[in-house]
Amino acid sequence: MTEIRSTNYSVFISDDIAKEINRFLKANKSGYSKVFIFVDENSLKYCYPPLVEKITLFKDAEIIEIESGEGSKTIDVCIQIWSALSEYGADRKSLFVNIGGGVISDMGGFIASTFKRGIDFINIPTTLLSQVDASVGGKVGVDMNNLKNEIGVFNNPAAVFVNSNFLNTLDKRQILSGFAEIIKHALIADANYWVKVMNADFADLNLFDELIKTSIYIKNTIVMEDPKEQNIRRVLNFGHTIGHAIETFSLENENKKHLLHGEAIAVGMVCEAYLSHKICKLSAEELREITQFIIDKYKAVKLDAMDAHRLIELMRHDKKNEKGEISFSLLSSIGKCEINKSAKADLIIDSLKYYTEQVKLMK
């Protein structure tokens, strides 16, 4: 078992998280009046059963289930769940248990943080994306008008419990989606880690244990230095200004394939690596290395010339923006990231063209 301490909670990484959860619940047993378990149909089917077999307090818990996917991550669904909590007699001493991927972690944390001004919640992330990113760091929220995490708060879980064995329930597409955040952690913080990431073997779960621990450590170290994203935490947004716009665009267009978060962020990282080359002097060699690695790993995303203006419009809604400028976190080299960089619309459009051109050359 590995324990990574954060500001006021711990992340426990173990092959037997039931043991760690039982220990946590025993220590807090007198403090929790009721337990509520928040799942989607996938985590209920594949991840909840092995836990409830070993965790006594889960057997008496109320289960709250939503439909999987970003489409459920709305205030309207939150209202339904807040109403259910009231009907089930939840009080401020209740515990909310999030078992699932990024949507469950983000949304469940927000529901718990706002119900009766806040009840405790724990995260049991079951996807690679939620294990290395969404469940750690204290950002919780929901989407509004298809804009990612437009409504939310900063609030930490009481604990996080990570078991890489849950990755066996995922298909390769979901693994790749989470892997995009691992790529980001390496690019912004650790050139040596980038080498390991480039040599990752998806068939080796032992390697994933190492990647998960390293990524959680990198993110947690950054978050502890800047919990409310006033400064250095913004490096974690590399790839996300353009990536979130592409993800939102795919969600709002019925004739477009809906992208997973990591798929959109992968495109965003290629585009923002191009901006890094233009603005922060990322070398041409490192730009090529990043571009080739990501394009080799991920299916191409078609970006039409007519899409660019809508994507720019979506980027103008990004929470990091200041004084009307679109803000980016960009690489000066692999392992080093600079915050609060702005780019004009023409250069952003050039970065989208760069991605499209490189896909044609490499695919």
Long-range contacts (C-beta under 8 A, 24 or more apart in sequence): 2-213, 4-213, 4-216, 4-217, 4-220, 6-136, 6-156, 6-220, 6-223, 6-224, 7-138, 7-156, 7-223, 7-224, 7-227, 8-156, 9-156, 9-157, 9-158, 9-159, 9-160, 10-159, 10-160, 11-136, 11-159, 11-160, 11-161, 11-162, 11-216, 11-220, 12-159, 12-160, 12-161, 12-162, 13-162, 13-163, 13-164, 13-209, 13-212, 13-213, 13-216, 14-161, 14-162, 14-163, 15-163, 15-164, 15-165, 16-163, 17-51, 17-124, 17-161, 17-162, 17-163, 18-50, 18-51, 18-53, 18-54, 18-55, 19-54, 20-161, 21-51, 21-55, 21-122, 21-124, 21-161, 22-54, 22-55, 22-56, 24-122, 24-158, 24-159, 24-161, 25-55, 25-57, 28-95, 28-120, 28-158, 29-57, 31-93, 32-57, 32-93, 32-94, 32-95, 32-120, 33-91, 33-93, 33-94, 34-61, 34-62, 34-88, 34-89, 34-90, 34-91, 34-93, 34-94, 34-95, 35-60, 35-61, 35-62, 35-94, 35-95, 35-97, 36-61, 36-62, 36-63, 36-64, 36-85, 36-88, 36-90, 36-94, 36-95, 36-96, 36-97, 37-61, 37-62, 37-63, 37-64, 37-97, 37-99, 38-64, 38-66, 38-81, 38-96, 38-97, 38-98, 38-99, 38-100, 38-104, 38-107, 38-108, 38-111, 39-63, 39-64, 39-65, 39-66, 39-99, 39-100, 39-104, 40-65, 40-66, 40-67, 40-68, 40-69, 40-72, 40-100, 40-101, 40-103, 40-104, 41-65, 41-67, 41-68, 42-68, 42-100, 42-169, 43-99, 43-100, 43-101, 43-104, 43-126, 44-99, 46-126, 46-166, 46-169, 47-99, 47-100, 47-124, 47-126, 47-166, 47-169, 48-99, 51-99, 51-124, 58-97, 61-97, 62-88, 66-104, 66-107, 68-100, 68-101, 68-103, 69-103, 70-103, 70-143, 70-247, 70-251, 70-258, 70-261, 71-251, 72-103, 72-107, 73-103, 73-106, 73-107, 73-142, 73-143, 74-142, 74-143, 74-144, 75-142, 75-144, 75-151, 77-107, 77-142, 78-107, 78-110, 78-111, 78-114, 78-142, 81-111, 82-111, 82-114, 82-115, 85-111, 85-115, 90-115, 90-116, 90-119, 91-116, 91-119, 92-116, 92-117, 92-118, 92-119, 93-119, 94-119, 94-120, 95-119, 95-120, 95-121, 95-122, 95-158, 96-120, 96-121, 96-122, 97-121, 97-122, 97-124, 98-122, 98-123, 98-124, 98-125, 98-135, 98-157, 99-124, 99-126, 100-124, 100-125, 100-126, 100-127, 100-130, 101-125, 101-126, 101-127, 101-129, 101-130, 101-134, 101-174, 102-127, 102-129, 102-130, 102-133, 102-134, 102-261, 104-130, 105-130, 105-134, 105-135, 105-140, 106-134, 106-139, 106-140, 106-141, 106-142, 106-149, 106-152, 107-140, 107-141, 107-142, 108-140, 109-138, 109-140, 109-155, 109-157, 110-140, 110-141, 110-142, 110-151, 110-152, 110-153, 112-140, 113-140, 113-153, 113-155, 114-153, 118-155, 120-157, 120-158, 121-157, 121-158, 122-157, 122-158, 122-159, 122-160, 122-161, 123-157, 123-159, 123-160, 123-161, 124-160, 124-161, 125-160, 125-162, 125-166, 126-166, 126-169, 127-166, 127-167, 127-170, 127-174, 127-177, 127-178, 128-167, 128-170, 128-174, 128-175, 128-177, 128-178, 128-179, 128-181, 128-182, 128-208, 128-212, 129-174, 129-177, 129-178, 129-180, 129-181, 129-261, 129-262, 130-178, 131-162, 131-164, 131-166, 131-178, 131-212, 131-216, 132-178, 132-181, 132-182, 132-185, 132-211, 132-212, 132-215, 132-216, 132-219, 133-178, 133-181, 133-215, 133-219, 135-160, 135-162, 136-160, 136-216, 136-219, 136-220, 136-223, 137-219, 137-220, 137-223, 137-236, 138-223, 138-227, 139-229, 146-248, 146-251, 146-252, 147-248, 147-314, 147-317, 148-244, 148-247, 148-248, 149-319, 150-317, 150-319, 154-227, 154-228, 154-229, 162-212, 162-216, 164-205, 164-208, 164-209, 164-212, 165-205, 167-205, 167-208, 168-205, 172-202, 173-260, 173-263, 174-260, 175-202, 176-262, 176-263, 176-266, 176-297, 176-298, 177-260, 177-261, 177-262, 177-263, 178-262, 179-262, 179-297, 180-239, 180-261, 180-262, 180-263, 180-265, 180-266, 180-269, 180-298, 181-215, 181-262, 181-265, 182-211, 182-215, 183-266, 183-269, 183-293, 183-294, 184-236, 184-238, 184-239, 184-265, 184-269, 185-214, 185-215, 185-218, 185-219, 186-334, 186-335, 187-238, 187-269, 187-273, 187-290, 187-331, 187-334, 187-335, 187-337, 188-218, 188-235, 188-236, 188-238, 188-329, 188-331, 188-335, 188-336, 188-337, 189-218, 189-222, 189-235, 189-335, 189-337, 190-214, 190-218, 190-335, 191-333, 191-334, 191-335, 192-335, 193-218, 193-335, 194-334, 194-335, 198-293, 231-339, 232-339, 234-320, 234-329, 234-339, 234-340, 235-329, 235-337, 235-339, 236-329, 237-320, 237-328, 237-329, 238-269, 238-272, 238-328, 238-329, 238-330, 238-331, 238-337, 239-265, 239-266, 239-268, 239-269, 239-271, 239-272, 240-265, 240-268, 241-268, 241-272, 241-315, 241-318, 241-320, 241-326, 241-327, 241-328, 241-329, 242-267, 242-268, 242-271, 242-272, 242-311, 242-315, 242-348, 242-351, 242-352, 243-267, 243-268, 243-269, 243-272, 244-268, 244-314, 244-318, 245-311, 245-312, 245-314, 245-315, 245-318, 246-301, 246-303, 246-311, 248-314, 249-307, 249-310, 249-311, 249-314, 259-301, 263-298, 263-299, 263-301, 264-301, 266-294, 266-297, 266-298, 267-298, 267-301, 267-303, 267-355, 269-294, 270-294, 270-295, 270-354, 270-355, 270-358, 271-348, 271-351, 271-352, 271-354, 271-355, 272-328, 272-329, 272-330, 272-331, 272-351, 273-331, 274-350, 274-351, 274-354, 274-355, 275-328, 275-330, 275-341, 275-343, 275-347, 275-348, 275-351, 276-330, 276-331, 276-332, 278-343, 278-347, 278-350, 279-328, 279-330, 279-341, 279-343, 279-347, 280-330, 280-331, 280-332, 280-338, 280-341, 281-332, 282-330, 282-331, 282-332, 282-333, 283-333, 286-331, 286-333, 286-334, 289-334, 290-334, 291-358, 291-362, 292-362, 295-358, 295-359, 295-362, 295-363, 296-362, 300-359, 300-363, 301-355, 303-352, 303-355, 303-356, 307-352, 308-348, 308-349, 308-352, 311-348, 311-352, 312-345, 312-348, 312-349, 315-348
